[in-house]
Amino acid sequence: MNAPASNVLAPPPPRTLEAMQLPPVMMRDILLKTMFRMNLEHVTDIARVICLPVNVTQELVDAARMQKLVEATGTLHATSSSEMGYTLSDAGKARALDALSQSEYYGAMPVPLQVYAEQVKRQSIRNIQITRTQLTRAMGHLILPDDLLDNLGPAVGSGRSILMYGPPGNGKSSISNGVRDAIGDNIYVPRAIEYSGQVITVYDPIVHTAVEEEQQDPHALRRITRFDTRYVHCQRPTVVTGGELNLSMLDLVYNPTSRTYQAPLQLKSTGGIFIVDDLGRQADPPQALINRWIVPLEEGKDILALQSGEKFTVPFDTLVIFSTNFHPNKIFDQAALRRIFYKIKIDGPSQSDYLKIFALVAKKKKVPLNEETLIHLLKKKYPTINNVYANYQPVFLIDQMIAICEFEGIPYQMSPELIDRAWANMFVREEEIVR
């Protein structure tokens, strides 16, 4: 899909092997493994797969030839140009197999961690500017009080942490998704990064949504490389976790078979949003989860560890949104709460907002409104729960009435009787179960 244009500065393609700032042996071995695994012979094909400019790839191939690991096989004659073919020598095949036994990684050259850190600064979530218009448009499908937007807007624009709390069923998750839509620009996500000779894969098509690039003329003599293709141009990422989140998911994941690492969730969300939904439902206590985030939230960097035990820092540039149905004072100590920059309570709607939501849902689902039914709902049913309204209730009640109409074989409609039947399914009666 085509996403909005971005003002983010693109990472420039490397112009020389030296500019790559990677260990020469690592680059050579990735070249040999890629040629071996994918049976590539021509520099243009190799360059596309290892995500380097053709001239830099040629430098790499020439260096391998000097070491007698690669041999030239002759030229490929095309319409008006020719390209030299290359193959691995016996020594090159042996080296490729040895390198594969140490790490199965091949393909795109990784970006050195220190180079990636500079790109993170250029596209920081804290650089974004969000206006009331953007936020209102992104939340357009929700009925929200103005004072909520008054608090939410500056919180999102700061790029700092947010805690949303309040009774369940009032749209905390929907608001989090609206925040994501409001930000709406693009950044550059590395396919993999390198630290201390180790490869850490970052780009994940499940998390990252690639932006469709402008098509170039396939007949053009020269292909223009607009940015370093070791990165993927993506929408700002959003990682959503819920009750399944545990502390181990915030560590590097080591694959003993491929001998490579996969970035943890918070590193994949760099430059975007990390939503911790249903905080308090995880196996780890909320206080432990917050303690894990204290250094990243305060210092803008996270600490990860390799299998060897060596620790290193990575950028932490993420808007973290915690969402909970519990009162914060019951699940956090004051030191933890102090480190969360914005605390926003999400209450249930007022009666007038509730009616607006009810009318919108009914219109969307093609159920005609009925004044007698609404009066019955407000005067007879809600007083039994102390007139406590929740945003989820109109959808629940209308879906229940639709299901009853379909079962009874009657047109979609609402009536006091149908409301009573729908209402009975919304709550569990307090009663003793006979065993």
PERA-V348918 format. One record per pair of residues at least 24 apart in sequence whose ideal C-beta (glycine too) atoms are under 10 Angstrom apart, sorted by the first residue. I is the first residue (numbers start at 1). J is the second residue. D is the distance in whole Angstrom. If there is no record, write none. Layout:
I	J	D
I	J	D
This chain:
1	209	8
1	210	9
1	211	8
1	212	6
1	235	9
2	211	7
2	212	5
2	213	10
2	214	9
3	184	7
3	185	8
3	186	5
3	209	8
3	210	9
3	211	5
3	212	8
3	233	9
3	234	9
3	235	5
3	236	9
4	183	10
4	184	5
4	185	6
4	186	7
4	211	9
4	235	9
5	185	8
5	186	8
5	211	10
6	123	8
6	184	9
6	185	4
6	186	4
6	187	7
6	188	9
6	211	8
6	233	8
6	234	10
6	235	9
6	236	9
7	123	9
7	127	8
7	128	9
7	129	9
7	185	7
7	186	9
8	119	9
8	122	6
8	123	4
8	124	9
8	127	8
8	128	10
8	185	7
8	186	7
8	187	5
8	188	7
8	227	10
8	233	9
8	236	9
8	271	9
9	119	8
9	121	10
9	122	5
9	123	7
9	188	9
9	227	9
10	119	9
10	122	9
10	123	9
10	186	10
10	187	10
10	188	6
10	226	6
10	227	4
10	228	8
10	231	8
10	233	8
11	111	8
11	115	8
11	116	9
11	118	8
11	119	5
11	122	8
11	123	9
11	188	6
11	190	9
11	227	6
11	228	4
11	229	9
11	230	8
11	231	6
12	225	9
12	226	9
12	227	7
12	228	6
13	51	9
13	52	8
13	53	5
13	55	10
13	56	8
13	225	5
13	226	8
13	227	7
13	228	5
13	229	7
13	230	9
13	231	10
14	52	7
14	53	7
14	55	10
14	56	6
14	109	9
14	111	10
14	115	9
14	228	7
14	230	8
15	53	7
15	55	8
15	56	7
16	53	10
16	55	8
16	56	6
16	59	7
17	52	9
17	55	10
17	56	6
17	57	9
17	58	10
17	59	5
17	60	6
17	62	10
17	63	7
18	56	10
18	59	9
19	56	8
19	115	9
20	52	8
20	56	7
20	59	10
20	60	9
20	109	7
20	110	10
20	111	9
20	112	8
20	115	9
20	194	10
20	230	9
21	111	9
21	112	5
21	113	10
21	114	7
21	115	6
21	194	9
22	109	7
22	110	7
22	111	9
22	112	6
22	115	9
22	194	6
22	197	9
23	112	9
23	194	8
23	196	10
23	197	6
24	60	9
24	63	7
25	99	9
25	197	9
26	99	9
26	103	9
26	105	10
26	109	9
26	110	8
26	194	7
26	197	6
26	198	10
26	199	8
27	52	9
27	56	10
27	59	10
27	60	6
27	63	9
27	64	10
27	109	6
27	110	10
27	194	10
28	60	7
28	61	10
28	63	7
28	64	6
28	67	8
28	69	7
28	70	10
28	92	10
28	95	8
28	99	9
29	64	10
29	69	10
29	95	7
29	96	8
29	98	9
29	99	4
29	100	9
29	102	8
29	103	8
29	105	9
29	106	9
30	60	9
30	99	8
30	103	9
30	105	7
30	106	6
30	107	8
30	108	9
30	109	6
30	110	8
30	192	10
30	199	9
31	57	8
31	60	5
31	61	7
31	63	9
31	64	6
31	69	9
31	70	8
31	88	10
31	92	10
31	96	9
31	99	10
31	106	9
31	109	9
32	60	10
32	64	7
32	67	10
32	69	6
32	70	8
32	88	6
32	91	10
32	92	6
32	93	8
32	94	10
32	95	6
32	96	4
32	97	9
32	98	9
32	99	6
32	100	9
32	106	9
33	95	9
33	96	5
33	97	9
33	98	10
33	99	5
33	100	6
33	102	10
33	103	8
33	104	8
33	105	8
33	106	4
33	107	9
34	96	9
34	105	10
34	106	4
34	107	6
34	108	9
34	109	9
35	61	9
35	64	9
35	69	10
35	70	8
35	86	7
35	87	8
35	88	6
35	92	8
35	93	9
35	96	7
35	106	9
36	87	10
36	88	6
36	92	8
36	93	6
36	95	9
36	96	4
36	97	8
36	99	9
36	100	8
36	106	8
37	96	8
37	100	8
37	104	9
37	106	5
37	107	8
38	106	8
38	107	8
39	87	9
39	88	10
40	85	10
40	86	8
40	87	9
40	88	10
41	73	7
41	74	10
41	76	8
41	83	9
41	84	9
41	85	4
41	86	6
41	87	6
41	88	10
42	73	10
42	75	10
42	76	6
42	83	5
42	84	8
42	85	6
42	86	7
43	83	7
43	84	7
43	85	9
43	86	7
44	76	10
44	83	6
44	223	9
45	83	9
46	86	8
47	223	10
47	225	10
47	229	9
48	223	10
48	229	8
49	106	8
49	107	6
49	108	8
49	109	10
50	106	8
50	107	7
50	108	6
50	109	5
50	229	9
50	230	9
51	107	8
51	108	4
51	109	6
51	110	10
51	111	10
51	190	10
51	191	7
51	192	10
51	225	10
51	228	8
51	229	4
51	230	5
51	231	8
51	232	9
52	108	9
52	109	6
52	225	10
52	228	9
52	229	8
52	230	7
53	223	10
53	225	6
53	228	9
53	229	9
54	83	10
54	222	10
54	223	9
54	225	9
56	109	9
57	109	9
58	84	9
58	86	10
60	109	9
61	86	6
62	86	10
64	88	9
64	89	9
64	92	7
64	95	9
65	89	9
65	92	9
67	91	8
67	92	8
67	95	9
68	92	8
69	93	9
69	94	9
69	95	6
69	96	8
80	221	9
81	221	8
100	258	10
100	259	9
101	259	9
102	197	10
102	259	6
103	197	9
103	198	8
103	199	7
103	255	10
103	258	7
103	259	4
103	260	6
104	199	10
104	255	8
104	257	7
104	258	4
104	259	6
104	260	7
105	192	7
105	194	10
105	198	9
105	199	5
105	200	10
105	201	8
105	255	10
105	258	7
105	259	8
105	260	5
105	261	10
106	199	10
106	258	10
107	191	8
107	192	8
107	201	10
108	190	9
108	191	4
108	192	6
108	199	10
108	201	9
108	203	9
108	229	8
108	230	6
108	231	9
108	232	9
109	191	9
109	192	8
109	194	8
109	199	10
109	228	10
109	229	10
109	230	6
110	190	7
110	191	8
110	192	4
110	193	5
110	194	4
110	195	9
110	198	9
110	199	5
110	200	8
110	201	9
110	202	9
110	230	7
110	260	10
111	188	10
111	190	4
111	191	8
111	192	7
111	193	5
111	194	7
111	200	10
111	202	9
111	228	8
111	230	5
111	231	7
112	190	10
112	193	7
112	194	5
112	195	8
113	190	10
113	193	5
113	194	7
113	195	5
113	196	9
113	198	10
113	200	8
113	312	7
113	313	9
113	314	7
113	315	9
114	193	10
114	194	10
114	195	9
115	190	9
115	193	8
115	194	9
115	228	9
115	230	9
116	188	10
116	189	10
116	190	5
116	192	10
116	193	5
116	194	9
116	195	10
116	200	10
116	202	8
116	230	10
116	231	9
116	270	9
116	314	8
116	315	8
117	193	9
117	301	9
117	313	9
117	314	8
117	315	5
117	317	9
118	315	10
119	187	9
119	188	6
119	189	9
119	190	8
119	228	9
119	231	7
119	270	10
119	271	9
119	315	9
120	187	9
120	188	10
120	190	10
120	270	6
120	271	7
120	300	9
120	314	9
120	315	4
120	316	9
120	317	5
121	300	10
121	315	8
121	317	8
122	187	9
122	188	9
122	271	10
123	185	9
123	186	9
123	187	4
123	188	7
123	189	10
123	236	9
123	270	9
123	271	5
123	272	10
123	317	8
124	159	7
124	187	9
124	270	9
124	271	7
124	300	9
124	315	9
124	317	5
125	156	10
125	158	9
125	159	4
125	160	9
125	183	8
125	187	9
125	236	7
125	269	9
125	270	8
125	271	6
125	272	7
125	273	8
125	317	6
125	318	6
125	319	5
126	157	9
126	158	7
126	159	4
126	160	8
126	271	10
126	300	9
126	317	7
126	319	9
127	159	8
127	185	10
127	271	10
127	317	9
128	156	8
128	157	7
128	158	10
128	159	7
128	182	9
128	183	6
128	184	9
128	185	7
128	236	8
128	271	10
128	319	9
129	157	7
130	154	9
130	155	10
130	156	5
130	157	5
130	158	10
130	159	9
130	179	9
130	182	6
130	183	7
130	184	9
131	157	8
131	182	9
133	182	10
134	181	9
134	182	5
134	183	8
134	184	7
135	178	8
135	179	8
135	181	9
135	182	5
135	183	10
136	178	10
136	182	9
137	178	9
137	181	8
137	182	7
137	184	10
138	175	10
138	177	9
138	178	5
138	179	7
138	180	8
138	181	4
138	182	4
138	183	8
138	184	7
139	171	9
139	174	8
139	175	7
139	177	10
139	178	4
139	179	9
139	181	8
139	182	7
140	178	9
140	181	10
141	174	8
141	177	10
141	178	8
141	181	10
141	360	9
141	364	10
142	171	6
142	174	6
142	175	7
142	177	10
142	178	7
142	357	9
142	360	10
142	391	8
143	171	9
143	349	7
143	350	10
143	352	9
143	353	5
143	354	8
143	355	10
143	356	5
143	357	5
143	358	10
143	359	10
143	360	7
143	391	8
143	394	10
144	171	8
144	174	10
144	175	8
144	178	9
144	346	9
144	349	9
144	353	8
144	391	9
145	346	10
145	347	8
145	349	8
145	350	7
145	353	7
148	175	8
148	344	7
148	345	9
148	346	7
148	347	9
149	175	10
151	342	7
151	343	9
151	344	5
151	345	9
152	178	9
152	179	7
152	182	9
152	342	8
152	344	6
152	346	10
153	179	10
153	182	9
154	342	8
155	179	9
155	319	9
155	321	9
155	341	7
155	342	4
155	343	9
155	344	7
156	180	10
156	182	7
156	183	7
156	273	9
156	319	7
156	321	9
156	342	9
157	182	10
157	183	10
157	319	10
158	319	8
158	341	7
158	342	7
159	183	9
159	271	10
159	273	10
159	300	10
159	317	8
159	318	8
159	319	5
159	320	10
159	341	10
160	297	8
160	318	10
160	319	7
160	320	8
160	340	8
160	341	4
160	342	7
161	274	9
161	276	10
161	290	10
161	293	8
161	296	9
161	297	5
161	298	10
161	318	9
161	319	8
161	320	5
161	321	8
161	322	7
161	339	7
161	340	5
161	341	5
161	342	7
161	343	10
162	273	10
162	275	10
162	319	7
162	320	7
162	321	5
162	322	7
162	323	9
162	340	7
162	341	7
162	342	5
162	343	8
162	344	6
163	276	10
163	279	8
163	290	9
163	320	9
163	321	8
163	322	5
163	323	8
163	324	7
163	328	6
163	332	9
163	336	10
163	337	8
163	340	5
163	341	9
163	342	7
163	343	5
163	344	7
163	345	9
164	275	10
164	277	10
164	279	9
164	321	7
164	322	7
164	323	5
164	324	8
164	342	9
164	343	8
164	344	5
164	345	8
164	346	5
165	279	9
165	280	10
165	322	8
165	323	8
165	324	5
165	325	7
165	326	7
165	327	7
165	328	6
165	329	10
165	331	9
165	343	7
165	344	8
165	345	6
165	346	7
165	347	10
166	323	9
166	324	9
166	325	7
166	326	10
166	327	9
166	344	9
166	345	5
166	346	4
166	347	6
166	348	8
166	390	10
167	325	7
167	345	10
167	346	8
167	347	7
167	348	6
167	388	8
167	390	7
167	391	10
168	278	9
168	324	10
168	325	4
168	326	10
168	346	10
168	348	10
168	390	8
168	391	10
168	392	8
169	325	9
169	348	8
169	389	10
169	390	4
169	391	6
169	392	4
169	393	7
169	395	10
169	396	9
170	325	9
170	345	10
170	346	5
170	347	7
170	348	5
170	349	7
170	389	9
170	390	6
170	391	5
170	392	7
170	393	10
171	346	7
171	348	10
171	349	9
171	357	10
171	390	9
171	391	5
171	392	8
172	275	10
172	277	8
172	278	9
172	321	9
172	322	10
172	323	4
172	324	8
172	325	8
172	344	9
172	346	5
172	391	10
173	240	8
173	242	9
173	275	8
173	277	6
173	278	9
173	321	10
173	323	7
174	346	10
174	391	8
174	392	10
175	321	9
175	323	8
175	344	9
175	346	7
175	391	10
176	238	8
176	240	8
176	273	8
176	275	5
176	276	10
176	277	7
176	319	10
176	321	5
176	322	10
176	323	6
177	238	8
177	240	8
177	273	9
177	275	8
179	238	9
179	273	7
179	275	9
179	319	8
179	321	7
180	235	9
180	236	8
180	237	9
180	238	5
180	240	9
180	272	8
180	273	5
180	275	8
180	319	9
180	321	9
181	235	10
181	238	9
183	235	9
183	236	5
183	238	9
183	271	10
183	272	8
183	273	7
183	319	8
184	235	8
184	236	8
185	211	10
185	235	8
185	236	6
185	271	10
186	210	10
186	211	5
186	233	6
186	234	6
186	235	6
186	236	7
186	271	10
187	211	10
187	231	9
187	232	10
187	233	8
187	234	6
187	235	8
187	236	6
187	237	8
187	270	8
187	271	4
187	272	7
187	317	10
188	227	7
188	228	8
188	229	10
188	230	9
188	231	4
188	232	7
188	233	6
188	234	7
188	271	8
189	231	6
189	232	5
189	233	8
189	234	5
189	235	10
189	236	10
189	237	7
189	263	10
189	268	8
189	270	8
189	271	8
189	272	9
190	228	9
190	230	6
190	231	5
190	232	8
190	263	9
190	270	9
191	229	9
191	230	6
191	231	7
191	232	6
192	230	8
192	260	8
192	261	9
192	262	10
192	263	9
193	230	9
193	261	9
193	263	8
193	267	9
193	314	8
195	252	10
195	261	9
195	304	9
195	306	8
195	310	9
195	312	6
195	313	10
195	314	8
196	306	7
196	308	9
196	310	7
196	312	7
197	306	10
198	252	9
198	254	9
198	259	9
198	260	8
198	261	6
198	306	6
198	307	9
198	308	9
198	310	9
198	312	10
199	258	9
199	259	9
199	260	5
199	261	7
199	262	10
200	252	7
200	253	9
200	254	10
200	260	7
200	261	4
200	262	7
200	263	5
200	264	9
200	267	8
200	304	8
200	306	9
200	314	9
201	253	9
201	255	9
201	258	9
201	260	6
201	261	7
201	262	5
201	263	7
201	268	10
202	231	9
202	232	9
202	261	10
202	262	8
202	263	5
202	267	6
202	268	6
202	270	8
202	314	10
203	230	10
203	231	8
203	232	5
203	234	8
203	237	10
203	263	9
203	268	8
204	237	9
204	239	9
204	262	8
204	263	8
204	265	9
204	268	6
205	232	9
205	234	10
206	239	10
206	268	9
207	234	9
207	237	5
207	238	8
207	239	6
207	240	10
207	263	9
207	265	8
207	268	5
207	269	7
207	272	9
208	232	7
208	233	10
208	234	4
208	235	8
208	236	10
208	237	5
208	238	10
208	239	10
208	268	7
208	269	10
208	272	9
209	234	6
209	235	5
209	236	9
209	237	8
209	238	9
210	234	6
210	235	8
211	235	6
234	271	9
234	272	9
235	272	8
236	269	9
236	270	10
236	271	6
236	272	4
236	273	7
236	319	9
237	265	10
237	268	6
237	269	5
237	270	8
237	271	7
237	272	4
237	273	7
237	274	9
237	318	9
238	269	7
238	272	6
238	273	5
238	274	8
238	275	7
238	319	9
238	321	10
239	264	10
239	265	5
239	266	7
239	267	10
239	268	6
239	269	4
239	270	10
239	272	7
239	273	7
239	274	5
239	275	7
239	276	9
239	318	8
239	320	10
240	265	10
240	269	10
240	273	9
240	274	8
240	275	5
240	276	9
240	277	6
240	321	9
240	323	10
241	265	7
241	266	10
241	269	10
241	274	8
241	275	7
241	276	6
241	277	7
241	278	9
241	279	10
241	282	9
242	275	9
242	276	8
242	277	4
242	278	5
242	279	9
242	281	7
242	282	8
242	323	9
243	277	8
243	278	5
243	279	9
243	280	9
243	281	4
243	282	6
243	283	8
244	278	9
244	281	9
244	282	8
244	283	9
245	276	6
245	277	9
245	278	9
245	279	9
245	281	9
245	282	5
245	283	9
245	284	8
245	289	7
246	282	6
246	283	6
246	284	5
246	288	10
246	289	9
247	282	9
247	283	9
247	284	5
247	288	7
247	289	7
247	291	9
247	292	6
248	284	9
249	282	10
249	284	10
250	274	10
250	289	9
250	292	6
250	293	8
250	296	9
250	302	8
250	304	9
251	292	10
251	304	7
251	305	7
252	304	5
252	305	7
252	306	7
252	307	8
252	312	10
252	314	9
254	305	10
254	306	8
254	307	5
256	307	9
259	307	9
261	304	9
261	306	7
261	307	8
263	304	9
263	314	8
264	302	8
264	304	7
264	314	9
265	318	10
266	292	9
266	293	8
266	296	7
266	302	6
266	304	10
266	314	9
266	316	7
266	317	10
266	318	6
266	320	8
267	302	7
267	304	8
267	314	6
267	315	8
267	316	8
267	317	10
267	318	9
268	318	10
269	316	10
269	317	9
269	318	5
269	319	9
269	320	9
270	302	9
270	314	8
270	315	6
270	316	7
270	317	5
270	318	6
271	315	9
271	317	6
271	318	7
271	319	9
272	317	9
272	318	7
272	319	7
273	318	7
273	319	5
273	320	8
273	321	6
274	316	10
274	318	5
274	319	7
274	320	5
274	321	7
274	322	9
275	319	9
275	320	8
275	321	5
275	322	8
275	323	7
276	320	7
276	321	7
276	322	5
276	323	7
276	324	9
277	321	9
277	322	9
277	323	5
277	324	9
278	322	10
278	323	7
278	324	7
278	325	7
278	326	10
279	321	10
279	322	5
279	323	6
279	324	4
279	325	9
279	326	8
279	328	9
279	331	7
279	332	9
280	322	10
280	323	10
280	324	5
280	325	7
280	326	5
280	327	10
280	328	10
280	330	9
280	331	5
280	332	10
281	324	9
281	325	9
281	326	9
285	331	8
285	332	10
286	322	8
286	324	7
286	326	8
286	328	9
286	330	9
286	331	4
286	332	6
286	336	8
287	331	7
287	332	6
287	333	7
287	335	10
287	336	6
289	322	9
289	331	10
289	332	10
289	336	9
290	322	8
290	331	9
290	332	6
290	333	9
290	335	9
290	336	4
290	337	9
290	339	7
290	340	8
291	332	10
291	333	10
291	335	9
291	336	7
291	339	10
293	318	10
293	320	7
293	322	9
293	336	9
293	339	8
293	340	9
294	335	8
294	336	7
294	338	10
294	339	6
295	339	10
296	320	8
296	339	10
297	336	10
297	339	5
297	340	7
297	341	8
298	338	10
298	339	6
346	391	9
347	388	10
347	389	9
347	390	10
347	391	10
348	387	10
348	388	6
348	389	5
348	390	5
348	391	7
348	392	10
348	393	9
349	389	5
349	390	8
349	391	6
349	393	9
349	394	9
350	389	7
351	378	7
351	382	8
351	387	7
351	389	7
353	389	8
353	391	9
354	378	9
354	382	9
354	387	10
354	389	4
354	390	8
354	391	8
354	393	8
354	394	7
355	389	9
355	394	9
356	394	9
357	389	9
357	390	10
357	391	6
357	392	9
357	393	8
357	394	5
357	395	8
358	389	10
358	393	8
358	394	4
358	395	9
358	397	8
358	398	8
358	414	10
359	394	9
360	394	8
360	395	10
361	393	10
361	394	5
361	395	5
361	396	10
361	397	9
361	398	5
361	399	9
362	394	8
362	397	10
362	398	6
362	401	9
362	412	9
362	414	7
364	395	9
364	398	9
365	394	10
365	395	9
365	398	6
365	399	8
365	401	9
365	402	6
365	412	8
366	402	9
366	411	10
366	412	6
367	397	10
367	398	6
367	399	10
367	401	7
367	402	7
367	405	8
367	411	10
367	412	5
367	413	7
367	414	6
367	418	10
368	411	9
368	412	7
368	413	6
368	414	7
369	414	7
370	413	7
370	414	5
370	415	6
370	416	9
370	418	9
370	419	9
372	414	9
372	415	7
372	416	6
372	419	10
373	397	10
373	401	9
373	413	9
373	414	4
373	415	6
373	416	6
373	417	9
373	418	7
373	419	6
374	414	8
374	416	10
374	419	9
375	416	9
376	414	10
376	415	8
376	416	4
376	417	9
376	419	6
376	420	8
376	423	10
377	414	9
377	416	8
377	419	5
377	420	10
377	422	10
377	423	8
380	416	8
380	419	9
380	420	9
380	423	9
381	416	9
381	419	7
381	420	8
381	422	10
381	423	5
381	426	9
382	423	10
384	423	9
384	427	9
385	423	10
385	426	9
385	427	8
390	426	10
392	426	9
393	422	10
393	423	9
393	426	7
396	422	8
396	423	9
396	425	8
396	426	6
397	421	10
397	422	5
397	423	7
397	425	9
397	426	7
398	422	8
399	425	10
400	424	9
400	425	6
400	426	8
